[in-house]
Structure formats: structure tokens, C-alpha cells
Amino acid sequence: MSLLGWLGKEPVAVNPRSLSPLLTKQNKNKNQIQKASTPTDAPMILGILGTQSKVHYDTMVLEVLAPVLEAWGTPDEILLPAEGDSSQTIHSWAIQQNIPARFVGCDWSAQGKTAKILRDSRIQRDATHLILLQGPRSNAYTTLAEKLHRKGRMVLLSERPGAPVCVPGKEHSTDEK
């Protein structure tokens, strides 16, 4: 097969620094057909980012997991970080609910400080819905939740241990009118 046969009938000028594949008119039509034929009932994969220690099982279920079930329904799978007390709590809850849970680990010795970033990005990539559990001393997950919410991702945030989950970017008031 010649190079012209691989590229198509007419040679096309390509930016040599471009990493994107060549798309011909035929390939564009095939991609549109594949996107239209994908099912809309994709499995709901719930990803958990962050950890909250010293939170009891009942508090985690009532304040974090129950609102998720009301808002989104029962997930088909749960992705959890391998470390943390809250991961173990959510895993035991998932076993009771017959929901498959998968731990996503990271290699701290080989990857160092970037291990957490790589693990969290893998959970973000694979999950369709996210719960962010923020610890008491950091606001990093608040900004991440707002960023993901602006991008259209389904995100809930638990700002402090034992605090109920909320949609990021909306003010949360306890008194209702």
C-alpha cells in the first residue's frame, strides 16, 4: 500500500507537530454514526475523591450517601481511593447494598507526591458522577468541584466531615423560608 493510498486519493498537508489523526470525510461520517448509536443508558459509575477521617458509619450514610441515592439513584459501580477511613466505610456500605466497589490505588514509592494526582485523575476520568469529600484543613476540593460543575460534570461536595453534601457553587443555608 502506498502512502497516497493510506492518506486518501489526494495528498493532504498536515501540520508536522499535530498529534491528531487524519480525518477524511468518510471517517467523519463513521464517527457520527458511532456516536448516535451509543446507548443513552450508560452505567452510573460513582467516583469518590478525598477522605474524611473520624466520621462514623451512620453519619456517612445519612449525610453523604443518602442524598446521593435521592439525587442520582443507585450507582452501578463505585470507584474508591485505596487509602482512607471513609473509603472503607463506603466500601462496607456498598457491600451491604450489593454494589460493586473498586479500589484505585497508587504507587507512592515510585511516583512520590504526584501519585495522589494521578489516582484522582484516573477516578475523574472513569467516573460519570463524583462525590468530593473535603477534609477540615483544605479548600482544594471546593475549587475542583466548582471547576467540574462548570464543565457539566455531576458533582456533589461534602465540605467538612459530617457535613451534608451540596452542589458546588450554590450557597447553602440552613434556614428555609
C-alpha positions in Angstrom: 0.0 0.0 0.0 1.4 3.3 -1.0 1.4 6.4 1.2 -1.1 8.1 -1.0 -3.5 5.1 -0.7 -3.3 5.4 3.1 -3.9 9.1 3.2 -6.7 9.1 0.5 -6.7 9.9 -3.1 -5.4 13.5 -2.7 -2.4 14.4 -0.6 -3.3 16.5 2.4 -1.0 19.0 4.1 -0.6 18.1 7.8 1.0 20.1 10.5 4.0 18.0 11.5 3.5 18.9 15.1 -0.1 17.8 15.2 -0.9 14.7 17.2 -4.4 14.4 15.9 -5.2 11.6 13.4 -6.2 12.5 9.9 -10.0 12.6 9.5 -11.3 12.3 6.0 -15.0 12.8 5.0 -15.6 9.1 5.3 -14.1 8.9 8.8 -16.2 11.8 10.0 -19.4 10.1 8.8 -18.4 6.9 10.6 -17.7 8.8 13.8 -21.1 10.5 13.7 -22.9 7.2 13.2 -21.0 5.6 16.1 -21.9 8.5 18.4 -25.5 8.3 17.5 -25.7 4.5 18.1 -24.2 4.6 21.6 -26.8 3.9 24.3 -28.0 6.7 26.5 -28.4 4.4 29.5 -24.7 4.3 30.2 -23.9 2.7 33.6 -23.6 5.2 36.5 -20.1 4.9 38.0 -19.8 6.9 41.2 -16.3 8.2 42.0 -15.2 9.2 45.4 -12.3 11.7 45.8 -10.8 12.7 49.1 -11.1 11.3 52.6 -12.8 12.2 55.9 -11.5 10.5 58.9 -13.2 10.3 62.3 -16.7 10.1 60.6 -19.0 7.4 61.9 -20.7 5.0 59.6 -24.2 6.3 60.4 -23.1 9.9 59.7 -21.5 9.0 56.4 -24.6 7.1 55.3 -27.1 9.8 56.4 -25.2 12.9 55.4 -23.4 11.8 52.2 -24.7 8.6 50.7 -28.5 9.0 51.3 -28.6 12.4 49.4 -26.7 10.8 46.6 -29.2 8.0 46.3 -32.1 10.5 46.3 -30.4 12.7 43.7 -28.9 10.2 41.3 -30.3 6.8 42.2 -28.2 3.6 42.9 -24.9 3.5 41.2 -23.8 0.6 39.1 -20.2 0.7 40.4 -18.2 2.8 42.9 -14.6 3.8 42.5 -12.8 4.5 45.8 -9.3 5.6 46.7 -7.4 2.7 48.3 -6.4 4.8 51.3 -8.6 6.4 54.0 -11.2 5.6 56.6 -14.1 7.0 54.5 -13.2 4.6 51.7 -13.5 1.6 54.0 -16.8 3.0 55.3 -18.2 3.4 51.8 -16.9 0.0 50.8 -18.7 -1.7 53.6 -21.9 0.2 52.7 -21.6 -0.8 49.1 -21.2 -4.5 50.1 -24.5 -4.2 52.1 -26.2 -2.7 49.1 -24.7 -5.2 46.6 -22.9 -2.5 44.7 -19.5 -3.5 43.2 -16.8 -1.3 44.5 -13.3 -1.0 43.0 -10.3 0.4 44.9 -8.0 2.6 42.8 -4.5 2.5 44.3 -1.3 4.4 43.6 2.4 3.7 44.0 3.6 6.3 46.5 7.2 5.0 46.5 7.6 5.2 42.7 5.5 8.3 41.9 6.0 10.3 45.0 3.8 13.4 45.5 2.2 13.0 42.1 0.7 9.6 43.0 -2.4 11.2 44.5 -2.9 13.5 41.5 -2.6 10.5 39.1 -5.0 8.4 41.2 -7.6 11.2 41.4 -7.3 11.9 37.7 -8.0 8.3 36.9 -11.1 8.3 39.2 -12.3 11.5 37.5 -11.8 10.0 34.0 -13.6 6.7 34.7 -16.5 8.1 36.9 -19.7 9.5 35.5 -20.7 11.1 38.8 -18.4 12.3 41.6 -18.5 12.9 45.3 -15.8 15.1 46.8 -15.0 14.6 50.5 -13.1 17.6 51.7 -11.0 17.4 54.8 -11.1 20.1 57.6 -7.9 21.9 56.6 -8.1 22.3 52.8 -10.2 24.0 50.2 -8.7 22.3 47.2 -11.7 20.1 46.5 -14.1 23.1 46.7 -12.3 24.7 43.7 -12.1 21.4 41.9 -15.9 20.8 42.5 -16.7 24.2 41.1 -14.5 23.6 38.1 -16.0 20.2 37.3 -19.5 21.6 37.8 -18.9 24.4 35.3 -17.8 21.7 32.8 -21.1 20.0 33.2 -20.0 17.0 35.4 -22.3 15.6 38.0 -20.6 16.6 41.3 -21.6 16.7 45.0 -19.3 18.1 47.7 -19.1 17.4 51.4 -17.2 20.4 52.7 -16.4 19.3 56.2 -16.5 15.9 58.0 -20.1 15.1 58.8 -21.5 17.9 56.7 -24.2 17.2 54.2 -23.4 17.1 50.6 -24.2 20.1 48.4 -24.0 21.1 44.8 -20.8 23.2 44.3 -21.2 26.9 43.6 -24.6 27.3 45.4 -24.8 29.0 48.7 -26.0 26.6 51.4 -28.3 28.0 54.1 -29.8 26.1 57.0 -32.9 28.2 57.5 -35.6 27.7 54.9 -38.2 30.2 54.0 
